[in-house]
Amino acid sequence: MSHLIHFDKLNNTRDLGGMRTTDGRLIREHLLFRSGSLSELSDHDMETLSGTIRTVVDLRSDGEREQKPDLMIPGVNYIHIPIVENLTGGITREKEADMSLIREFIFKPDEARTYMAEMYRGFAGDAAVRQYGRFMQLLLDESPVLWHCTAGKDRAGIASVIIEEALGVGREDIIEDYLKTEEYIKKDIENLTGVIKQLFDTDHDLPTETLQYLFGVEKDYLMTFYAAVDEKFGSMDSFLEEGLGVDRNLLREKYLE
């Protein structure tokens, strides 16, 4: 499983290094990092990242980047690969989209869950596949690399899933690592509940399921992505090779030991 790196301002930054593949090899440490937004960093965080990574890949939309731009880390190259460009609450985490979505679904948790699952289906759509293909190609040219979205759970999470699949990590281990995000963002969801109560100007309990479904992770979401890949490409192998253009031999040569 990927392991958490402790920062002052980052709750969900992990190194994929150490994850074991089905043929017994290991992902090399200190080369592949997933994270949430880098818009708030302490001096210590900046110093640590400056000495750890070479390239940051920002998977957020233009709107997100304008609202909360990454802090520039000395000596680090920044590349923008937006997985989705439109306002999409729960995925882009743009404030305008999030508030609209919460108002729509706060008392309809089942519909919120369905909405998010369909968003994950979109990660196998043409536009997202093109962008993930760019990202995977970049991994052959740049390292160590840190990729992030806003919360580090959806777009960055799927990027991690794709990398782990390409490197040969077992499916159950991939799912377990994806779900581990829940532990690291738990406090963020708790804080968000207080903000939403202020939004609705109430001291009464609000359905917490909706916030969990919109801003947490669910196994169903990931399985929806896998199902969409199979429906469109026939298999994960075809998705990686034909959809994304991944050269797995080169990728494994670089990142496995």
C-alpha positions, 0 to 999 in steps of 0.5 A: 500500500502507498504510505502517507507522508506527513506535512503541516498543511497536506493531509493526503500526500502519499508515496506509491513506492513500496507497493508490490506487484503481482509478480513480486516486484516493488514500486520504487520509492520516492518517485511517484507521489499523489496529493491534494491541492498545493495552495497552502503550504508551510515553509517546512512543507515547501522545503520538504517538497523542494528536496523531494520532487522534480515535477508537479502535475496539476490535474485541476481545471482552470477555474480551480487554479485561479481560485487557489493557485499552487504555491511555487516550490523552488526548483520544481517544474509545473505542468497543467493537465486538466482532466475535466474543464467544466464546473463539476461539483464533487470532482473539480471542487470549485466553490461555485460548483460545490455549493450548487451541488450541495443545495441540490443533493443535501436531502437526497443522498442516494441521488448524490451517490449515483451522481458521483458514480456517473462522474467516475464513469466519465473518467473513461470518456474520450476527453479524460482518456486523452488527458490521462494519456498525456499524464502517463506519457509524462511519467516516462520523461519526468521523475520524481513526479507529484500529481494532484487535484484539489482533495486528492481523491478523484482525479488524482485517485484515478491517476494513481489507479491507472499507474498501479494497474500499468505497473502490475499491482493486484486489483484488490491492493489497488482498491484497498489503496484507493479506499485508504483516502477515506482515513486521510480526508476524514477531518476535511469532511467533518469540517465541511459539515460545519460549513454546510450548517452555516450555509443552511443557517441551522443548528439541526442535524443535516444528512451527513450521507450526502457530504460523505458521498460527494466529498468522500470515496466509495468502492462503488465509484471505482468499480463504476470506473472499471466497468466503464473501461471494460465496456468501452475498451474490452479490458484494462489491458486495452485501455492502457495500451490503446486508450492511453498509449502506455508502454508498460515495459518502459514504465515498469523498467523505470519504476519497478525494482 
